[in-house]
Amino acid sequence: MTGVLVVTGTDTGVGKTVATAALVVAARKRGSVVVVKPVQTGIAPGDDEPSDLDEVCRLAGDVDVVETVRLTDPLAPDSAARLRGTPIPHLSEHAARIRELALRFDTVVVEGAGGLLVRLDTAGGTLLDLAADLATNLPVRVLVVARAGLGTLNHTELTVAALRGRGIEPSGLVIGSWPEDPGLAERCNHSDLPQVTGVPLVGVLPEGAGAVEPERFRAAAYLDGVLDGGLGG
């Protein structure tokens, strides 16, 4: 089954890239996979600093990847582009590229930048707009990566509400970093997140998962159950 899996977060630094790598591990067991990062910020073009896609490949193993544009400054893509007068692709170009990839791969995993409403182009297009566009003629699932601690209920509810406002029902929530010794807030949020959002909690990544040896990361199969009966065959 051809489909698109969009990975968004409730904020920046919530664990989207590690979650993306775990999803690639799961999806590759079901067919061919490509990972798309429409915009990478905080790394200058030609810089040797590892990108999000480099990290995905390190953790998940060799996988096809597409990074459309890099912007030097660690800002929202539209801000980073306007700051230096750098032209960046319109959202429609990202959508067209993803549709082309969906003809060649069983699963296209799209990792956003920051949260759902961060602008990916200078015309105001967001990851939400991209997901809604793709959903007009492709099966699209959206996974929301959230924090474990205080503030996550509000941020996650807002993200879910924005998706539903565009007619997209989130497929699941993933806690991007679960502490070894969770406190009261984390323990309550674990049960409250699915209750207040009405979206199932489909995965919990342990704190430091991205720092383990790649072989151990792949063997852990953190998010293998996410794709059962759905995207990717």
Order of alpha helices (4+ residues) and beta strands (2+ residues): beta-alpha-beta-alpha-beta-alpha-alpha-beta-alpha-beta-alpha-beta-alpha-beta-alpha
